[in-house]
């Protein structure tokens, strides 16, 4: 993937491995969001269906 260089190694030593930190935070946010969406969809399935099945034009919503 990415070939490390002395400059990269020095930046990691000074600032930490930012790409790894960002990837970890993105994974955490993804898990949290999946959990929230799962709860929301399981707690109100009828409300979601009513919006989709509604005969009211989208502009009126």
N, C-alpha and C positions, 0 to 999 in steps of 0.2 A: 504494500500500500504506500505508505510514506516512508521514505528512507531518512532516518535521523541524521542530522549533521551536528557538528560542534555548536553551532549557533542555536539550534533547536534544543540541544541538551542544556545549554547555559540558560535559555529562557525558561525551560521546565524547572531548573534548579532555582531560578529567581522568582518565578511567578506561579509555579505549579503546573500540572498538566491540564491546561484549560480545555482542550478538546475532550479529554476524558471526563472532566467535571461537567461540562455542558451536556455531554451524552448521558451522564448519570442523572442530571436534573431533567432532561427531556424524557428519559424512561420513567422517572418518578411521576412527572406530570401526566404522562400517557396513562400510567396505571391509575392515578387518582381520577382522571377524567373518565376512563372506562368504568370505574366503580360508580361514579356519580351518574353517568348516563344509564348504567344498568339499573340503578335504583329508580331513576326517574321513569324509565320505560316500563318497569314492572309495577310501579305504584299508580300510574295513570294510563293504562292502555286504552280505555274508552275515550278519553279526551283526545288522544292522538287520532284515533279512528274517526271521530266525529269531524275533525278538521279535514281529513282526507276525503271522507264520504259526503261532505256537505255539498248541497246543491247551490249554495250561495256563491256568486262570482267572487274571485279573489279581491277585486277592488272594494267590495262591500265588507270584507274582513278587516 
